[in-house]
Amino acid sequence: MSYQKLLDILSPDRPILDVARAVLSAPVRHLFMIGTIWYLAKSAAGRPLNVLEIGSWYGASALSWAQGLACHNGGRGSVTCIDAWAPFFDMANHADADYARDMEASLASDCAYNIFLHNVKSMPASITCQHMRGQSASLLPQLRRDHFDVVFIDADHTYEPVKKDILESLPLLREGGIVCGDDLNLQLHECDPELAQQSGHLDFIPDPKTGRNYHPGVTLAVAEIFGQVSSWGGFWAMQKKNGGWQPISLKEMPVIYPQYFSAADLARAESHFADIRDNLC
Ligand SMILES: C[S@@+](CC[C@H](N)C(=O)[O-])C[C@H]1O[C@@H](n2cnc3c(N)ncnc32)[C@H](O)[C@@H]1O
């Protein structure tokens, strides 16, 4: 029996996202992904919105983009997913990280890829979803320039790869489009900058200044390319305007939770959102 047939029997018509490590980022960030579509839909006048995501894993963020298109843009749009679905951590530097070991195993066995294929089947039929399996460095230069309304960057979080992903993405956005990404737990002005500079090759480390864990590669790359960016709970975004990049405001966005959230993810997102709602930009 094929992997897909088995997953269809185990979870017919329902994505599998209530398993360990399925929703990798802080669940609250998905509210702001859906909010980003709300922001763009205000001026899209019903035009289809095209989303590109780099790093799709089990498909949770792809389903959030699709839900945003369904709720705010009449289901008009596309979600294009790029992922190698292959091990990518430098395990010599991450041997003690349980999450990295678990991800490598799921990627190496093709479990992650098959769960993604199953999960994106639950997108509304009006939304075109396509995926490209390969390294972002090879695939991004092949994509249409000035085409996408959103490019979401969530693949390898170490400095060189994430910087390359951002730089390769910028020409793909049309005027008014939004480049965004996950896992900006701290901006450079908030953390110890010297430690960040020395640690770009590491995925996730503690910051001595704030006592919080963060991804130094994302922090460094974002700061070098844009300076300070608009961000909400670790999800960041900038809009292409008149040849430059400007922050956006999601302060007034309707708060919509992904339909696929487990009870635990919903509770985490609600509690996190309650903590940050009074200080949203
Ligand atoms: C953090 S996960 C993505 C999570 C997903 N966006 C979500 O929120 O559901 C990172 C993904 O990036 C992929 N990845 C890492 N490096 C990559 C590369 N150089 N090219 C393509 N995909 C890559 C991995 O296979 C993994 O599935």
The ligand as an SDF file (V2000), in Angstrom:
LIG
                    3D

 27 29  0  0  0  0  0  0  0  0999 V2000
   11.2520   25.1100    9.6900 C   0  0  0  0  0  0  0  0  0  0  0  0
   10.8010   23.9390    8.4960 S   0  0  0  0  0  0  0  0  0  0  0  0
    9.4830   24.7680    7.6500 C   0  0  0  0  0  0  0  0  0  0  0  0
    8.2330   24.8620    8.4770 C   0  0  0  0  0  0  0  0  0  0  0  0
    7.0080   25.3060    7.7050 C   0  0  0  0  0  0  0  0  0  0  0  0
    7.1940   26.5860    7.0660 N   0  0  0  0  0  0  0  0  0  0  0  0
    5.8190   25.4040    8.6170 C   0  0  0  0  0  0  0  0  0  0  0  0
    5.7110   26.4170    9.3370 O   0  0  0  0  0  0  0  0  0  0  0  0
    4.9850   24.5010    8.6210 O   0  0  0  0  0  0  0  0  0  0  0  0
   12.1400   24.0680    7.4100 C   0  0  0  0  0  0  0  0  0  0  0  0
   11.9980   23.2990    6.1010 C   0  0  0  0  0  0  0  0  0  0  0  0
   12.9580   23.8570    5.2110 O   0  0  0  0  0  0  0  0  0  0  0  0
   13.4730   22.8370    4.3920 C   0  0  0  0  0  0  0  0  0  0  0  0
   14.8140   23.2670    3.9210 N   0  0  0  0  0  0  0  0  0  0  0  0
   15.9110   23.5070    4.6830 C   0  0  0  0  0  0  0  0  0  0  0  0
   16.9280   23.9230    3.9170 N   0  0  0  0  0  0  0  0  0  0  0  0
   16.4660   23.9710    2.6440 C   0  0  0  0  0  0  0  0  0  0  0  0
   17.0290   24.3350    1.3950 C   0  0  0  0  0  0  0  0  0  0  0  0
   18.2990   24.7550    1.3040 N   0  0  0  0  0  0  0  0  0  0  0  0
   16.2680   24.2730    0.2840 N   0  0  0  0  0  0  0  0  0  0  0  0
   14.9800   23.8450    0.3560 C   0  0  0  0  0  0  0  0  0  0  0  0
   14.3870   23.4830    1.5240 N   0  0  0  0  0  0  0  0  0  0  0  0
   15.1140   23.5410    2.6430 C   0  0  0  0  0  0  0  0  0  0  0  0
   13.5060   21.6070    5.2710 C   0  0  0  0  0  0  0  0  0  0  0  0
   13.4380   20.4230    4.4810 O   0  0  0  0  0  0  0  0  0  0  0  0
   12.2780   21.8110    6.1790 C   0  0  0  0  0  0  0  0  0  0  0  0
   11.1700   21.0820    5.7040 O   0  0  0  0  0  0  0  0  0  0  0  0
  1  2  1  0
  2  3  1  0
  2 10  1  0
  3  4  1  0
  4  5  1  0
  5  6  1  0
  5  7  1  0
  7  8  2  0
  7  9  1  0
 10 11  1  0
 11 12  1  0
 11 26  1  0
 12 13  1  0
 13 14  1  0
 13 24  1  0
 14 15  1  0
 14 23  1  0
 15 16  2  0
 16 17  1  0
 17 18  1  0
 17 23  2  0
 18 19  1  0
 18 20  2  0
 20 21  1  0
 21 22  2  0
 22 23  1  0
 24 25  1  0
 24 26  1  0
 26 27  1  0
M  CHG  2   2   1   9  -1
M  END
$$$$
